[in-house]
Amino acid sequence: MTTSTDTYSSLTASPRVEDLRDRHLEYYADLAERGDAELYGPDVAAWHRLLDSEFDNVTQALERAVETGQELAALRLANIIYWVTSWRGDSTAAGPWLEKALAVGSTASGPRAQALLDLGAVASGDLDDRQRGYQLAQEALLVAREAGDKKFEAYALRRLGGQYAHEVGGPEAATGILEQSLEVARQTGNEHEVAHSLYLLAWRKWREDPEGFRRDYQTTLDIYRRVGDIWSAGWIVYGMAWGEPDPIKAQDLAEEALKIARELEDQVMIICVLDMMGWLAHGRGEYSTALETFETTLEEFRRPGRKWPLWWAVTWQLASASSIEVLKGELEKAKARDEESLQIASEHQSKSNIYMAKTHLGRIAAFQGDHEKGLALAEEAVAIARDLGQRGGLGFALSVLGEVALFAKDMPRARSAHEEALSIRRDEQGFQAVTSLMGVAAVAIADERWDDARTYLDEALVLSRKSPWVSSVQVTQTALAKVERLRGN
């Protein structure tokens, strides 16, 4: 008796079916190769919609490429899967496909270097495994150099310099690697590749050389517009808004970036820009506007039936809204948001979002007088941040621990936490550095070291005036006035 399974096996094994599967693979491998080029072109939104609608076909084609040992086709298809899942807001799903494609062979090639970089982005971004991301980027660099592919050599250097080198060797190491990336990109003779490297290098100097930052970013933006790369242009405008010290100009740039994001239907860019607009309002001291922005964005990304929920966007906005409510003294509302954020982060096993929620909850507990709970939560957050190896996250967690320890009058712990946070964040020369400078100043005030407090606050004031954060200027000036009052001046 012939079973349905026997019939299926005979069909899938028939020459006709095998030929159809090969032709299917050939078509989608060609589509992937064309799509890879179009993703940086003027029709990027249309291509993303097309590739999103063809996602199941692309995965089936990749299965066939793996089955038949077609390494190059598998790698190209895996890259498209990474793009589509990233566009959807959660590239974790691309990880297994990238692993499958990379296992087909070991030939040094540009597509292999790209797949390694994509897998590294999944590991460090979605899975909180930055060490693996760093190792994969290093491997990609070796592969690109072995293949003699300057484009992917520059790309791997960009990833190493832009994402990992600062954490491993500090700002000078990051700048040095990005300068190598720019030099290699120029060797390609492709101005588009040059633009990719230039914008990351420009970002490294936006605090100490704001004019140079704006000049280089404008140069990069001009290149992207000239070659028709609308998607990259949108991210450049977004970066220019963050680096613009004039609050009005920063808001104008943010609105321009949001317009581009909506035209591209890029949900990740949309949430990033909206979050920035809320924080720009916060920096102007417009707390009600900031909270309204966060709540509107939160409502959109929690909407039932949304095709791609972007759970991490929800945790972002919960944390951002909580920060504003703390400033307004609405601690119970803030606590409820952070507890929801912690629940979502725990469900998705996202360590980076877990530590963020715990830092917020630790601060709120301290504000409410429960110093023991506040210290415990802040210490847990610091431990997670250390484990993740994220300098920025560790600096933030330490800063909160120092703040909570001050509330608890635990001066040794407050001093060590704030000083370590400042050692990490001082090089950033931005709002984070201002926060840590004010933290060590608060410790100095508690110790009645007035001259030290004045030195830290003067430095904080200089940095505040270079940023669009008007509120940080006001807070710093208030602290300076407090120092002079306490010392009898």
N, C-alpha and C positions, 0 to 999 in steps of 0.2 A: 504494500500500500504506500502511495506517495504522499508525504506530508507537505504542508505549506512551507515548512522550513526547507525541505528538499527542493521544492519548486523554486524558492527564493535563491538558494545556493546555486542551482543550475542556471538561473537567470543572471545572477551577478558574475558568474564565471564564464558566461558566453562571450565569444569574441565581439559580438555586436555591442553588448553592454560595455565591455572594456574599451572599445573604440570610442563610444559616446563619452565615457568618463575622461578619456584622454583629451578628446576635443573640448570638453567642458573645462578641463584644467588649462588647456592651451589658451582658451578665450579669456579666462579670469586671470591667468598669469600676465597676459598682455594688458588687460584692464588695470591690473595692479601696477605694472610698469608705467603706463600712461598716467594713472592717478597719482603716483608718487611725484611726478613733475607738476601736475595741475594743482596739487595741494598748496603750492606757493604762487598760484596765478590769480588772475582776476575773476575766474569762475569757481573759486574755492567753495563757496556755499553750495552751488549746484553739484559739485563733485562729492561733497560730503553727504548730501542728500542721496545721491546715486549709490555711493558705496555703503551707506547705512541701509538702504533698501535691499542691497545685494549681499548683506552680511552673511546670510546662511549659505549662499552659493560660494562665497569666498572661503568659508571654513571647510566646505565640502571639497573644494578644489585643493586646499592645503592638505587635507587628509590624503587625497590622491597623490599629491606631490611627495608626501612622506612615504606613502606605500610604494611608490615607484622609484624612490631615491633621487628625485629631481631637486637638488639642493638649492639652486639659485631661485627657482620658482617658489619653493617653500618659503625662503627667506623674504622674498618680495611680498608674498601673500600675507605673511605674518606681520610685516610692517604696516600693511593696510589695516589689518585687524587692530593693531595698536592704535593707529590713527582714529579709527571709528570709535573704539571704546574710550579713548581719551576725549573725543568730541562729545561723547555721551556723559562724560564726567566721572567715569570710574574705569581706569585702565587695568584693574586687577584681572579682569577676565582675559586679557591678552597674554598674561604670563604663561599659562600652559601651552598656548599655541606657539609662542616664541621659543619655549623650551623644546617643543617637538621639532620645529624648523631647524634649530641650531644642532639638534642631535642627528640630523640627516647626514651631515658630513663635517669636514673641518677645513675646507678650502678657504684660503685668505681672499677676501673680496670686500668691496664696499658694502653690499647688502648684508654680509655677515657682521661687519663692524656696526652697521645700523641696528641690526637685531640685538646685538649685545648692549648697545646704548639704550634701546627701547626697554629691554629686560631690566637694565639697571635703573631706569626711571620708574618702572613698576615696583621694583624692590625698595628703592629709597623713598618713593613718594607714597604709594598706597599701602605698602607692607611695613613701613617704618624700619627697614633694614638698610641703613645708609652705608654700612660697611660693605655689604654685598654690592650695592650700587657703585661704590667707589672702585671695587675690584673689577667689576664688569666694564666700567669705563676705561680702566687701565688696560684690560685685555683688548678692548675695542681699538685702542690706540696702537697697540702692537700689531693687530690684524691689519689695520689700515696702512700702517707703514710697510708691512710685509707685502701687501697687495700693491703698494705704490700709489694708493688712492689719496691724493692731497685733499680732496673735498672732505672725506671722512676722517682724515687725520686732523684737519682743522676743527671738525665737528667734535671729535673726541677730546681734543684739547679744550674746546669751549666748555664741554660738560665738566671736565676735571677742574678747570679754572673757575667756572661760574658757580658750580654746585658743591664741590668738595674741598678744594685746595685751601680755602679760608679756614675751614674747620681743622684741617690737618696741619697746615703750616702758617696760618695767619694771612693778613691782607697782602703783604708783600709777595708771598708765594702765589696767591691767587692772581695778582696783577702780572707777575712774571709769566705764568702759564698762558694767560689771556693774550699777552703780547706775542708769545710764540704762535698762538692760534691765528692772530691777525697776520703775522708774517707768512705763515703757510697759506692762509686764505688768499693773500695777494699773489702768491705763486701760481694759483689756479687761473689767474686772469679773469675771474668771474666776480664782478662787483657785488653780486648778490651774496656770495660767500663772504666777501669782505664786510658787507653790512652786518651779517650775523655776528661776526667776531667784534666788530667795532662797537656795537651797542652794548655788549656785555662789558667791554673794557671801559667804555664811557661811564657806565653805572658805578664802577669802582671809584670814580673820582668826583661824583656829584656833590659830595659834602665839602671836600677841601678845595675844589675848583668848580664852582657852580656854573661859571661862564663857559668853561671848557666842556662841561657836561652837556649844557644846552646846545653848544655848537656841534659837538659830535653826534648828539641825538638827532639834531635837525638834519645833519648830513646823512645819517642812516635812514631817517624818514624819507628824505628826498630820493634815495636809492630805491627803497621799497616801492615808493609810488611810481618811480620811473619804470621799474621792471614789472609793475602790476601786482605786487605781493600785498594785497589788501589785509590779509590776516596778520602778517608781521607788522604792518603799519599800525594796525589797531593796538597791538601790544606796546609799540614804541610810544604812541600818544598816551597810553596808560602810564608808562614809566615816566614820561615827561611831566604828567600831572603830579605824580608823587614827588618829583624832584624840584618842582616849581615853588619858590619861596613866597611869591605873590599869591595870596589866597584867591583873589578874583580870577587871575590867569589859571591857577590850578583848577578851579571849578569849571572854567571854560574848556580846558583840555579834557577833564573828566567827562563832560557832556559830549564832547566830540568822540571820545573813546567809546562811550555808551552807544552812540549812534552807529558807529562802525560795528560794534558787537551785535546789535540788534539786526542790522542789515545782513550780517553773516550767519545769524541764528546760532551763534556760538554761546552755549549756555555757561561754559566755564568762564569765558571772558565777561559775560554779562554779570555773573555773581561777583567776580573780582572787582569790576568797575563800581558796581552798586555798593559793595562793602567799602571801597575807597571813598566814595562820595559821602557815606555816612561818617567816616573818620575825618574827612576834610571839614565837614560841618562841626564835628567835635573840636577839631583844631581851631576853628574860628570862635569857639565858645558857644555855638548854637546847639545846645544839648537837645532841645526838643525836636529840632529838625533832624539831628542825627538819629534819635530814637525812632522818629517816624520813618526814616529811610530804612533802618534795620527791620522794623516791624513789617513794613510793606514788602520788603524782600523776603522776609521769613514766611509771610503768608503765601507768596508766590511759589516758593520752593517746597512748601508743605501741602500744596494744593492736592486734594485727592484726585487720582486718575492721571496725574502728571506722568508723561511717558518715561522720563528719566528723572527720578526723585532728587538725586544729588544730596544724599544724606549728610555728607560733610559740609555742604553749603548751609544746611539747617543748623549744624553745630556752630559754624562760624557766626551766623546771625544771632543765635541764642547767646553766645559769649559776648558779642559786640553790644547787644541790647542790654545784657546784664551790666556791662561796664558803665553804661550811661545811667542806669537805674541806681547803681552804687553812688555815683556822683550826685544824684538827686536825692539820696537818702532813702530810697525805696528798697530796703534790703531784703524784705521777704519776696518781693517780685523778682529781684535779681537772683536770689537763692533758688527759686522755683525754676528759673530758666537754666541755671547751671546744673541743677539736678537732672533736668531733662536732657541737657547736653551730655552729661556723664553717662546717662542710661543709653543714649544712642551710640556714643563712642564705645561703650563696653560691649554692646551688641555686635558691633563691627570690629571689635578687638583692635581699635585704633589707639595705640599708645600715645601718639602726639596729641590727639584730641582728649584723651583721658587726663594727661598731665595738665592740659590747659584748663579743663573743668575743675580739677582739684586745686589749682592755684587760685582760681576765682572763689571757690567755696572756702578755702583756707582764709582768704582775706575777709570774706563776709563773716565767717565765724569770729574772727578777731574783732571786727567792727561791732559785733553783737555781744562782745565781752567773754566769749568762750575761747580764751587764749590757748588752752591745752589742745582743743580740737583744731584750732587754726594752725598751730605749730605742727601737729601731726600730719594734717593734709598738705601743708606746704613742704614738709620734709619728704612725703611720698612723691610729690610732684617733682622735686629736685632729683630724687633717685631715678625716676622714670626718664627725666631729661638727660641725666648722665648716661643712662643705659642706651639711649637713642643716639648719643654722640652729636646732638645738635647744639652748636654753640649759642645760637640765638635763643633757642628754647631754654637752655640751661641758664642763660643770663636773665631771662624773664622770671623763671622760677626762683632763682636766687634772690632777685630783687624783691619778689613778693615775700619770700621767707624772711628777708631782712626787715621788711615793713611789719610783718606779723610779730617778729621777735621784739621790735621796738614797742609795740602795743603791750607785749607781755613783760616789758622791762628786762628782757634777757639780753643785756648789752653785749656780752661776748659773742653770742650767736648772731645778733644784729650786725655787729661790726664785721665779722668774718664773711657773712653772706653778702652784705653790700659791697665790701671790698673785692670779693671774688667776682661779683656781677660786674663791677666797674672794670676790672681787668679784662673781662671778656668783651664788654660792650663799648669801651672807650674808643676803639678803632672805628666803630661804626659812624661816629660823629653825627648822629641823628637823634631822633626823639628817644630811642632806647638809651643812648649815652646820657641824655639830659636826665632821664628818670633815675639812672644809677648815680649820677653826680649829686642829684638831690637826696638820694638815699644816704650816701656817705656824709653829705652835709648835715642831714638830720641826726646822724650818730654823733658828729662833731658838736652839734648844738647841745645834744643831751650830755656830752662830756664837758661842755662849756669851753670848747676849743674854738673860740670865735674867729680867729684868723684863718684857721683851716676851713671852717664853714664858709667864710667869705670867699676864699680862693675857689672852692668847689662850685659855689653858686655863681660866681663871676664867669667861670668857664661854661656853666650850664646856660647862662644868659646869652653868651656869645653864640652858642650853638642854636639856641631857640630862635634867635633873630635871623638865622640862615634858613629857617624852615617855614612852612605855611601854618605852623602851629601857634597861632596867636595866644591861645589859652596857656601854653607852656611858658610864654614870656611873662604873662600876668602872674602865674603861680610862682615863677622864679623871683620876680621882683617883690612879691609879697613875702617870700622867705628871706630875701635880703633885708627887707624892712624889719622883719622879726629879729634877725641877728643884731641889727643896730640898736633896736629897742632893748633887747636883753642885755646888751653890753653897756647900756646907759647912754647911748649916743642919740 
